[in-house]
């Protein structure tokens, strides 16, 4: 339920320069994976000048417009959707000092900083943005990363544009939070998992009290206004007490309040069984929308996660996590738990993994090709709430496509073209 009388900060998009105008593009595919339906052999997809998909179907039925640019590929898939990254805040130089500093995904001055906005740090010209796009990622959920109880906000962006206004799809989507030892290694407090949960609960209680104060002040102001009108109509002088004043504006409590109000999800990085269980208890206590991140030992809590109705952004299949398994993706899929495979954050250069490769390893370990492709296209789009625009090849959706010279999950294949909203971003095979 939304609280009446509460006004949070708004974000107005005003592009500095327009994204280049797209033209009609027709792509012939030996095999077209729509993801939302069965693959189509010998197919054509037509991308319109408005950046949307105009037509999808067998090549024999296609009416390619005159003047359209025509590309060909052995296999075509939707543009990949990375459900959790820090690319754009974390750069390829791996520098934390000096004029070349490019690591903005984690602010270590305080363990709880929900007021930090990803849009204020995102660099659309960062080398890593082009790098992940060259491997088929056209949309990514990125922002402040793991390592703090609340490190800041996340955003959704397309991997194009010369500035954040051209790239942004959703300016604020989640708050990034982390449980466990990953926090104590960055801050003096909390030093233990229990202390971390206590601090996070206190922050949420403080945000709830802040919301209550704002609500009470708004309601009292409305009531006083109604009474004053009634007194004036009766010719009587009112002697009502002054309405309580709203609290001083607090951006941190506003951001946490958005979580409590359901305007932002809380993305909790939790890998061990105790961490995952604590995240589920927090969600049950406060009723916010929870998305589990990492979830290395989620295969030990499948029933609990499914019962809670919580989606999972699974760690990269090959990442170094305690008790991780190549088969976790398959276990989540078999259990009917919504999940997606992410690239996450890595301590080494280039600070991110290849999403396609991570999905391929999961595919080879029980997930299979179809479910693995969905885990990096339509499934993350659904979890992020943008499946009306991306994640599958359907008429009316964004014309985001990845072109391959073979099976996308075969290591000898190459990605030979990327299209974002009908704009051909590259045709070089990688």
Buried (B, 14 or more C-beta within 10 A) or exposed (E): EEBEBBEBEEEEEEBEEEBEEBBBBBBBBBBBBBBBEEBBEEBBBBBBBEBBBBBBBEBEEBEBEEEBBEBBBBBBBBBBBBBBBBBBBBBBBBEEEEEEEBBBBBBEEEBBBBBBBBBEBBBBEBBBBBBBBBBBBBBBBBBBBBBBBBBBBBBBBBBBBBBBBBBBBBBBBBBBBBBBBBBBEBBEEBEEBEBBBEBBBEBBBBBBEBBEBBBBBBBBBEEBEEEEEEBEEEEEEEEEEEBEEBBEEBBBBBBBBBBBBEBBBBBBBBBBBBBBBBBBEBBEEBEBBBBBBBBBBBBBBBEBBBEBEBBBBBBBBBBEBEEBBBBBBBBBBEBEBBBBBBBBBBEEEBBBBBBBBBBBBBBBBBBBBEBBBBBBBBBBBBBBEBBEBBBBBBEEBBBBBBBBBBBBBEEEBBBBBBBBBBBBBBEEEE
